[in-house]
Amino acid sequence: MTARYDYSRWDGSQSFAGFEPDDLLAELTDDLLSGGDLDDALRRLLRNGLRTASGDQVTGLREMLEALRRRRAELLRQGDPDGRLARLGERLDEVVAEERAAIDDLEGEAVGSGDDRRAEVTRDVAAERRIALDLLPGDVAGRVQSLQQYEFVSSEARGKFEALVEELRQEVADAYFQGMSDGLRSTDPAQMARIRDALDAVNRMLEQRERGEPLDPSFEEFMSRFGDLFPGAESLDELLELLAARMAAAEAVWQSLSPEQRDQLRALAQSLLEDMDLRWQVERLTSNLQRALPDAGWGQSYRFSGDTPMGLGQATDLAAQLGQVDRMEELLRSATSPAALGEVDLDEVARHLGEDAARSLARLARLARELEEAGLVQNQGGRTELTPKGVRRLGQRALSDLFSQMREARLGEHQTTWSGSGHDREETSKPYEHGDPFSLDLSRTVHNAVRRGGSGLPVRLRPDDFEVVETEALTRSATVLAVDLSMSMPMRDNFVPAKKMAMALHALISSRFPRDYLGIVGFSEVAHEIRPDELPTAMWDYVYGTNLQHALLLARTMLAHQHGTQQIIVVTDGEPTAHIEPDGEVQFNYPPVPETLRRTMAEVVRCTRAGITINVFALDIERTQFPFVEQIARVNGGRTFSTTPDALGGYVLVDFLRHRRVLRHAG
């Protein structure tokens, strides 16, 4: 059996592989931990893009905005509407020159005929025509209007002029109606009458809606009569947006011309619209649309830099595309959440930036939805927040990452010199003694019996053949993690590693040692308790001071009613520089004063008397008062570690596991 695959051009509607929510959350982790705001982290991810687990690159908004700027420059280089007027003047000059030549030929032929009367009449006609041509206005619009009233001598010149006028009519129709329907671009008189009726109906609906009156005709009735002229419009709003976008683009062309060119071409367009009996309806519609859709891009202008003269229709088409680019850029630049990207037209993105960019934008728009559907985030009061499941997943990810980094360490729960009953089997066994749990190692027991009694059946067992499996006994542990949240932590890139370590430790204890207690204290000028679910969004404090005294006091209070071995893990990158006076006032001094060190050491002594071990992880040995940290170890009996931010998580986890397990010999 063979698989069959069908391929088609992507049009924005096809489905594609989504993100793995865990991988997406991992992409957000560092930004979330650093800034403490999930919405901000999502915005940064939108700007920067990401690479999926399958290796696909999802383009970010920053790169798309750069591509839009390049696209704008490319469109502006495609032509020059200012050059169109000069080209029209040249073509009118050719028509006039051909007409003058025909007048000369006509007069010469009459004089050469020998008929004096014919010659006299022809000379009068020729003189009249030459005067009319001499009196033609200097501007293009005026020359076109005058020549429309002029009686041509030359049929060839008349044919060229009529072709030019028809071309200009088509340009004007293109300028206002291109992209809607071929029917709207027709200059056939019968079709023009139908277009006038359609525009009049649109104007009436706009004006009635503005006054709050019922629509007559209704949109459905309008579409039944004129729907072929406006394909794709599913509602009155869509129809108005379609018309407004094109007319705003036409206005942008006028605003982009030099004042002289603008005046002449606008006068020419108005003359041709008047000729088609559409001028009043178009001006009425423009005015109505400007009031109904003031944000459609009216008054925009562009600095076209191309060398090729462009007709009004082509220039308006470029202006319409530039308007799309402008709107896209505004939406992308102002997008504060993935959901906001749903307003961007993916067809326009594909047209201007390519299908890969459209796919990337569609995927970015699904970021928050993917996380919500996975139950990792939720919307609370207009803000995106982690769910309890999301907090757990972040901790599990942090724990997994730290374990994967500690390849050289033999991880596990560390042995002491005794073993006993418990719930984890060891790979060792021992002879059975009275009082041991009767967990027989059958293989070793039968082996002992065969070795004693020899081969053969049946194998007869005696009590001294029994061997039991050793198991590990687990003690209950109570830990408070005290994390420095002073300003120096983020300044030296210690903040995010410390939060990751705290989340990993919480994930380890909650998943593998659910009976254990873990409390978390953050300290700077003062200390405060942090709930585990608050860890991802906990932020460092914008104050000076490292109040280790208050942190130890609060940690000791939290451990007072806990059972089992008790310890405080301190993570800091600075020396104690603050303490609390008996009256509750905080005193800060840098460099630290003896009173701060004395009060901090007094709290160390209280913890020691309460049987609490203090282990200190110093992140910045150059700034941390190492002798003071060593003094804590001498007084308390705990340990001191000097480590880097990258190695912090591994140090804390290994040390926790090393002192977590107690092995007891049975009996």
C-alpha positions in Angstrom: 0.0 0.0 0.0 1.4 3.4 -0.9 0.4 6.8 0.5 -1.0 9.5 -1.7 -0.4 13.2 -1.1 -2.3 16.1 -2.7 -0.7 19.6 -2.8 -2.5 22.9 -3.4 -1.6 26.5 -3.1 -2.0 27.8 0.4 -4.8 30.4 0.6 -4.9 31.0 4.3 -7.8 28.6 5.1 -5.9 25.3 5.2 -5.0 23.9 8.6 -1.4 23.3 9.6 0.4 21.7 12.5 0.0 23.8 15.7 2.5 24.4 18.4 3.4 21.9 21.1 2.1 23.9 24.2 5.0 22.7 26.3 7.5 23.9 23.8 5.6 27.2 23.5 5.6 27.7 27.2 9.4 26.9 27.3 9.9 29.7 24.7 8.2 32.1 27.1 9.9 31.0 30.3 12.9 33.2 30.5 11.0 36.4 29.5 8.2 35.5 31.9 10.6 34.9 34.8 12.6 38.0 34.0 9.7 40.4 33.6 7.0 38.7 35.7 4.3 39.4 33.1 2.9 36.8 30.8 1.4 39.3 28.5 4.7 41.1 28.1 6.4 37.7 27.4 3.8 36.9 24.7 4.4 40.4 23.1 8.2 39.8 23.0 7.6 36.4 21.5 5.3 37.9 18.9 8.1 40.5 18.0 10.9 38.0 17.9 9.2 34.9 16.4 10.3 31.3 17.3 11.4 28.0 15.9 9.0 25.1 16.5 10.1 21.7 17.7 9.8 20.4 14.2 12.3 23.0 13.0 9.9 25.4 11.3 10.8 29.1 11.7 7.9 31.3 12.6 8.7 34.8 11.5 8.2 37.4 14.2 6.5 40.8 13.9 9.8 42.7 13.9 11.0 40.9 10.8 7.6 41.3 9.2 7.7 45.1 9.8 11.1 45.2 8.2 9.7 43.3 5.2 6.8 45.8 5.0 9.2 48.7 4.9 11.0 47.1 2.0 7.7 46.4 0.3 6.6 50.0 0.6 9.9 51.2 -1.0 9.4 48.7 -3.8 5.9 50.0 -4.5 7.0 53.6 -4.5 9.7 52.8 -7.1 7.2 51.4 -9.6 6.2 54.6 -11.3 5.7 58.3 -11.3 2.1 59.8 -11.6 3.6 63.3 -12.1 5.0 62.1 -15.5 1.5 61.2 -16.7 0.6 64.8 -17.3 3.7 65.4 -19.5 2.9 62.3 -21.5 -0.7 63.5 -22.0 0.5 66.9 -23.2 2.8 65.2 -25.7 0.0 63.1 -27.1 -2.3 66.1 -27.4 0.5 68.0 -29.2 0.7 65.1 -31.7 -3.1 65.3 -32.2 -2.9 69.1 -32.7 0.1 68.8 -35.0 -1.7 66.2 -37.2 -4.8 68.4 -37.3 -2.7 71.5 -38.4 -1.1 69.4 -41.1 -4.5 68.3 -42.3 -5.7 71.9 -42.4 -2.7 72.9 -44.5 -3.3 70.0 -46.9 -7.0 70.9 -47.1 -6.1 74.5 -47.9 -3.4 73.6 -50.4 -5.7 71.2 -52.2 -8.5 73.9 -52.5 -6.0 76.5 -53.8 -4.6 74.0 -56.3 -8.1 73.1 -57.6 -8.4 76.4 -59.5 -11.8 77.0 -58.0 -11.6 80.5 -56.4 -14.8 80.1 -54.5 -13.7 76.8 -53.0 -10.3 78.3 -52.2 -11.8 81.3 -50.5 -14.2 79.2 -48.4 -11.5 76.8 -47.5 -9.1 79.6 -46.5 -11.8 81.0 -44.1 -12.4 77.5 -42.6 -8.7 76.9 -42.2 -8.2 80.3 -40.6 -11.0 79.6 -38.2 -9.6 76.2 -37.2 -6.1 77.6 -36.8 -7.4 80.3 -34.5 -9.3 77.7 -32.4 -6.1 75.6 -32.1 -4.0 78.7 -31.3 -6.5 79.6 -28.5 -6.3 76.2 -26.9 -5.6 76.5 -23.1 -2.1 75.7 -21.9 -3.2 73.1 -19.3 -4.1 69.5 -20.3 -7.6 69.6 -18.8 -8.5 72.7 -20.6 -7.1 71.4 -23.9 -9.1 68.2 -23.6 -12.3 70.1 -22.8 -11.7 72.5 -25.7 -10.9 69.8 -28.2 -14.1 67.9 -27.2 -16.0 70.9 -28.7 -13.6 71.3 -31.7 -14.7 70.1 -35.2 -11.7 68.2 -36.5 -10.7 68.5 -40.1 -8.6 65.3 -39.9 -10.5 62.1 -39.3 -7.2 60.5 -38.2 -6.6 63.3 -35.6 -10.2 63.0 -34.4 -9.8 59.2 -34.0 -6.6 59.6 -32.0 -8.2 62.2 -29.8 -11.3 60.2 -29.2 -9.2 57.2 -28.4 -7.2 59.3 -25.9 -10.4 60.6 -24.3 -11.8 57.0 -24.0 -8.4 56.0 -22.4 -8.7 58.8 -19.9 -12.3 57.9 -19.1 -11.1 54.4 -18.4 -8.3 55.7 -16.2 -10.8 57.8 -14.2 -13.1 54.8 -13.9 -10.1 52.7 -12.8 -9.0 55.3 -10.3 -12.3 55.0 -8.4 -13.6 51.6 -9.2 -10.8 49.2 -10.2 -10.7 46.0 -8.3 -14.5 45.9 -7.7 -16.0 44.7 -10.9 -15.3 45.0 -14.6 -18.9 46.3 -14.9 -18.0 49.4 -12.8 -15.1 50.1 -15.2 -17.2 50.1 -18.3 -17.8 53.5 -20.0 -20.7 52.3 -22.1 -23.6 54.8 -21.7 -26.2 52.2 -20.7 -23.8 50.8 -18.1 -23.0 54.3 -16.9 -26.7 54.8 -16.2 -26.8 51.6 -14.1 -23.6 52.7 -12.2 -25.2 56.0 -11.4 -28.2 54.2 -10.0 -26.0 52.0 -7.9 -24.0 54.9 -6.5 -27.2 56.8 -5.8 -28.5 53.8 -3.9 -25.3 53.5 -1.8 -25.4 57.2 -1.0 -29.0 57.0 0.1 -28.3 54.0 2.4 -25.3 55.9 3.9 -27.3 59.0 4.5 -30.3 57.1 5.9 -28.0 55.1 8.3 -26.4 58.4 9.4 -29.8 59.8 10.2 -30.8 56.5 12.0 -33.6 55.8 9.4 -34.5 52.4 8.0 -32.5 51.6 4.8 -34.4 52.0 1.5 -33.3 50.0 -0.4 -32.2 47.4 2.1 -28.8 45.9 1.6 -30.4 42.7 0.4 -32.5 44.5 -2.2 -29.4 46.5 -3.3 -27.4 43.4 -3.8 -30.2 41.7 -5.7 -30.1 44.6 -8.2 -26.4 45.5 -8.2 -24.6 42.6 -6.6 -22.7 41.8 -9.8 -21.0 45.2 -9.5 -19.7 44.5 -6.0 -18.6 40.9 -5.7 -17.5 39.7 -2.3 -19.5 42.2 -0.3 -21.4 40.2 2.3 -22.7 43.2 4.3 -23.2 46.9 4.0 -20.1 47.5 6.2 -18.0 45.3 3.8 -19.3 47.2 0.8 -18.5 50.6 2.4 -15.0 49.5 3.4 -14.4 48.3 -0.2 -15.5 51.6 -1.7 -13.8 53.7 1.0 -10.4 51.9 0.5 -10.5 52.6 -3.3 -11.7 56.2 -3.0 -9.2 57.0 -0.2 -6.5 55.6 -2.5 -7.6 57.9 -5.3 -7.5 60.8 -2.9 -4.0 59.7 -1.9 -2.9 60.0 -5.6 -4.1 63.6 -5.8 -2.2 64.4 -2.5 0.9 62.8 -3.8 1.2 65.0 -6.9 2.8 68.4 -7.1 0.3 71.3 -6.7 0.3 72.1 -10.4 -0.1 68.5 -11.5 -2.8 67.9 -8.9 -4.8 70.9 -10.0 -4.6 69.9 -13.7 -5.3 66.2 -13.3 -8.1 66.7 -10.8 -9.7 69.1 -13.2 -9.3 66.6 -16.0 -10.8 63.8 -13.9 -13.7 66.0 -12.8 -14.3 67.0 -16.4 -14.4 63.3 -17.5 -16.7 62.3 -14.6 -18.9 65.2 -15.6 -18.8 63.9 -19.1 -19.9 60.5 -17.8 -22.6 62.1 -15.6 -20.9 60.6 -12.5 -19.2 63.6 -10.9 -21.9 64.5 -8.5 -22.5 60.9 -7.3 -18.8 60.3 -6.8 -18.3 63.6 -4.9 -21.4 62.8 -2.8 -20.1 59.3 -2.1 -16.7 60.5 -1.1 -18.1 63.0 1.3 -20.5 60.4 2.8 -17.7 57.8 3.2 -15.4 60.3 4.8 -18.0 60.8 7.5 -18.9 57.2 7.9 -15.3 55.8 7.8 -12.9 58.6 9.0 -10.1 56.1 9.6 -10.0 54.7 6.0 -6.8 56.6 5.2 -8.2 59.9 3.9 -5.6 62.6 3.3 -2.7 60.1 2.9 0.0 60.9 0.4 3.1 59.1 -1.0 6.4 60.1 -2.4 6.5 58.0 -5.6 10.1 57.7 -6.9 9.8 55.7 -10.1 10.8 56.8 -13.6 7.9 55.4 -15.5 4.8 57.6 -16.0 1.7 56.0 -14.5 -1.9 56.4 -15.4 -4.5 57.4 -12.8 -5.8 53.9 -12.4 -2.3 52.4 -12.0 -1.3 55.1 -9.6 -4.5 54.5 -7.6 -3.9 50.8 -7.5 -0.4 51.4 -6.1 -1.8 53.8 -3.6 -4.4 51.2 -2.6 -1.6 48.6 -2.1 0.4 51.2 -0.1 -2.7 51.8 2.0 -2.9 48.0 2.7 0.8 48.0 3.7 0.2 51.0 6.0 -2.8 49.4 7.7 -0.9 46.1 8.1 2.1 48.0 9.6 -0.2 49.8 12.0 -1.9 46.6 13.1 1.3 44.7 13.6 3.0 47.6 15.4 0.1 48.1 17.8 -0.6 44.4 18.4 -0.4 43.8 22.1 -1.6 40.2 22.1 -1.8 37.3 19.7 -5.6 37.8 19.4 -5.1 41.3 18.0 -3.4 39.7 14.9 -6.7 38.1 14.0 -7.7 41.5 12.5 -5.0 41.3 9.8 -6.1 40.2 6.4 -4.0 37.1 5.6 -4.7 37.4 1.9 -3.1 40.9 1.9 -0.2 39.5 3.9 0.4 36.8 1.4 0.1 39.3 -1.5 2.7 41.6 -0.1 5.0 39.5 2.1 4.5 36.0 0.7 2.7 32.9 1.9 5.4 32.0 4.5 4.8 35.2 6.3 1.0 34.7 6.1 1.4 31.2 7.6 3.7 32.6 10.4 1.1 35.4 11.2 -1.7 32.8 11.4 0.4 30.7 13.8 1.3 33.7 15.9 -2.4 34.6 16.2 -3.0 31.2 17.7 -0.3 31.4 20.4 -2.5 32.3 23.3 -5.3 30.0 22.1 -2.9 27.0 21.9 -1.9 27.7 25.5 -5.5 28.2 26.7 -6.6 25.0 25.0 -3.8 23.1 26.7 -5.0 24.5 30.1 -1.7 26.3 30.7 -3.0 29.9 30.7 -6.3 31.7 31.2 -7.7 35.1 30.7 -8.4 37.0 33.9 -9.8 40.5 33.7 -8.3 41.1 30.3 -4.9 39.7 31.3 -3.3 36.4 30.4 -2.2 34.5 33.5 -0.7 31.0 34.2 -3.1 28.4 35.5 -2.0 26.1 38.3 -1.3 23.5 35.6 0.9 26.0 33.8 2.8 26.8 37.0 3.4 23.1 37.6 4.5 22.6 34.0 7.0 25.5 34.3 8.5 24.0 37.4 8.7 20.5 35.8 10.4 22.0 32.8 12.9 23.8 35.0 13.6 20.6 36.9 14.1 18.6 33.7 16.4 21.2 32.3 18.6 21.3 35.5 18.7 17.5 35.6 19.8 17.3 32.0 22.6 19.8 32.7 24.0 17.7 35.6 25.3 14.9 33.4 28.4 14.3 35.6 26.6 14.2 38.9 25.1 10.9 40.0 21.7 12.0 40.9 19.5 10.1 43.3 18.7 10.2 46.9 21.9 9.9 48.9 22.7 7.2 51.3 23.7 7.3 54.9 25.3 4.4 56.9 22.1 2.6 57.8 19.1 1.1 56.0 15.7 -0.1 56.9 12.1 -0.5 55.9 10.7 2.0 53.4 9.2 2.2 50.0 12.1 2.1 47.6 13.9 -1.2 46.9 17.7 -1.4 46.9 19.7 -3.8 44.7 21.3 -5.3 47.8 20.0 -7.9 50.3 21.0 -9.2 53.7 20.4 -12.3 55.9 17.1 -12.3 57.6 17.1 -11.2 61.3 14.2 -11.3 63.7 12.1 -8.2 63.3 13.0 -7.5 59.7 10.2 -7.0 57.2 9.7 -10.3 55.5 10.5 -9.1 52.0 12.3 -12.1 50.6 14.9 -12.0 47.9 13.8 -15.3 46.3 16.7 -15.7 44.0 19.3 -15.3 46.8 17.2 -17.4 49.3 16.9 -20.4 46.8 20.6 -20.0 45.9 21.6 -20.3 49.6 19.5 -23.4 50.0 20.9 -25.1 46.9 24.5 -24.2 47.9 23.8 -25.7 51.3 21.9 -28.9 50.3 23.2 -29.5 46.9 21.3 -29.9 43.6 18.1 -31.9 43.3 14.5 -31.6 44.0 12.7 -30.6 46.1 14.7 -27.7 47.4 14.3 -27.5 51.2 14.5 -24.1 52.8 15.7 -23.3 56.3 15.4 -20.0 58.2 19.1 -19.4 57.9 18.8 -19.5 54.0 16.5 -16.5 54.0 17.7 -13.2 52.6 15.6 -10.1 52.6 15.7 -7.1 50.2 17.1 -3.9 51.7 14.8 -0.9 51.3 15.4 2.8 51.8 13.7 4.7 54.6 12.7 8.3 53.8 12.6 11.0 56.4 10.3 14.0 56.2 12.0 17.2 55.4 11.0 20.9 55.9 12.8 23.4 53.8 12.5 27.2 53.4 14.2 28.7 50.4 15.3 32.3 51.0 15.9 34.1 47.7 17.6 37.5 47.4 15.3 39.9 45.4 17.5 43.0 45.8 18.3 45.2 42.8 21.7 43.6 42.3 20.2 40.2 41.3 18.8 41.3 37.9 21.7 43.7 37.4 24.1 40.8 37.4 21.8 38.3 35.6 21.3 36.2 38.8 17.6 36.8 39.1 16.2 34.4 36.4 18.5 31.4 37.4 17.5 31.9 41.0 13.8 31.7 40.1 14.3 28.7 37.9 16.1 27.0 40.7 13.2 27.8 43.1 10.6 26.5 40.7 12.7 23.3 40.0 13.0 22.6 43.7 9.3 23.1 44.2 8.6 20.7 41.4 11.0 18.2 42.8 9.5 18.3 46.3 5.9 18.4 45.2 6.2 15.5 42.8 8.7 13.2 44.5 8.4 14.1 48.2 4.8 15.3 48.5 4.9 14.9 52.4 7.7 17.4 52.6 7.3 21.1 53.3 8.7 23.8 51.1 8.3 27.5 52.0 9.7 30.3 49.9 10.9 33.7 51.2 11.9 36.6 49.1 14.0 39.3 50.7 15.5 42.7 49.9 14.9 45.7 52.2 12.4 43.4 54.0 11.4 39.8 53.6 8.0 38.4 52.6 6.6 34.9 51.9 6.0 33.9 48.3 3.5 31.2 47.4 4.7 28.6 44.9 2.1 29.7 42.4 3.5 33.3 42.6 7.0 32.2 41.6 6.8 32.7 37.9 5.6 36.3 38.2 7.5 37.3 41.4 9.7 40.3 40.7 12.8 41.8 42.3 12.2 44.9 44.4 13.1 48.4 43.3 14.7 49.2 46.7 18.1 49.0 48.2 19.0 46.5 50.9 19.7 42.9 51.6 17.9 42.0 54.8 19.1 38.5 55.6 18.2 39.0 59.2 14.5 39.4 58.4 14.7 36.5 55.9 16.0 34.1 58.6 13.5 35.4 61.1 10.6 34.8 58.7 12.0 31.4 57.6 12.4 30.3 61.3 8.8 31.3 62.0 7.5 29.3 59.0 9.5 26.2 60.2 8.4 26.5 63.8 5.4 24.1 63.3 6.9 21.8 60.8 8.2 18.3 61.5 11.3 16.4 60.3 14.7 17.7 59.4 14.6 21.4 58.9 16.9 23.6 56.8 17.0 27.1 55.3 18.6 27.4 51.8 19.8 31.0 51.3 20.6 32.2 47.8 22.2 35.6 47.6 24.7 37.7 45.7 25.4 40.3 48.3 26.3 40.9 51.9 23.8 41.8 54.6 23.1 45.6 54.4 19.8 46.0 56.2 18.1 44.9 59.4 15.0 45.6 61.4 15.1 47.5 64.7 13.0 46.4 67.7 10.5 49.2 66.8 10.0 47.7 63.4 12.0 50.3 61.4 14.3 49.1 58.7 17.9 50.3 58.7 19.9 50.3 55.5 23.6 51.0 55.4 26.2 50.3 52.7 28.9 49.3 53.4 27.2 47.2 56.1 27.6 48.4 59.6 28.5 46.2 62.6 25.0 46.4 64.0 23.5 44.8 60.8 26.0 42.0 61.0 25.4 41.5 64.7 21.6 41.3 64.4 21.9 38.9 61.4 24.3 36.7 63.3 21.9 36.7 66.3 19.2 35.3 64.0 21.6 32.6 62.8 22.1 31.6 66.5 18.4 31.4 67.0 18.0 29.2 64.0 20.8 27.0 65.2 19.2 26.6 68.7 16.0 25.6 66.9 17.8 22.8 65.1 17.6 24.5 61.7 20.5 24.0 59.3 21.4 27.0 57.1 23.1 26.3 53.8 24.2 29.4 51.9 24.7 29.6 48.1 26.8 32.7 47.3 26.4 33.8 43.7 29.0 36.6 43.6 32.1 35.8 45.6 33.6 39.2 44.7 30.7 41.1 46.3 29.5 38.6 49.0 31.3 38.9 52.3 32.8 35.4 52.2 34.2 35.6 55.8 30.7 36.4 57.1 29.2 33.5 55.1 31.9 31.3 56.5 31.0 32.5 60.0 27.4 31.5 59.5 28.7 28.0 58.6 30.9 27.8 61.7 28.1 28.9 64.0 25.3 26.9 62.4 27.1 23.8 61.1 25.6 24.3 57.6 27.5 24.4 54.4 28.6 27.3 52.1 28.8 27.1 48.4 30.3 29.6 46.0 28.8 29.1 42.6 27.8 30.8 39.3 24.2 31.5 38.2 24.3 28.7 35.6 25.4 26.1 38.1 23.2 27.3 40.9 20.2 25.0 40.2 22.4 21.9 40.0 24.2 22.7 43.2 20.9 23.2 45.1 19.2 20.1 43.8 22.1 17.8 44.3 22.7 19.1 47.8 19.0 18.8 48.6 18.9 15.2 47.4 22.2 14.3 49.1 20.8 15.2 52.5 17.2 14.1 51.9 17.5 10.3 52.1 18.3 8.3 55.2 19.1 4.6 54.8 18.5 2.3 57.8 19.6 -1.3 58.3 16.5 -3.4 59.1 16.4 -4.2 62.8 
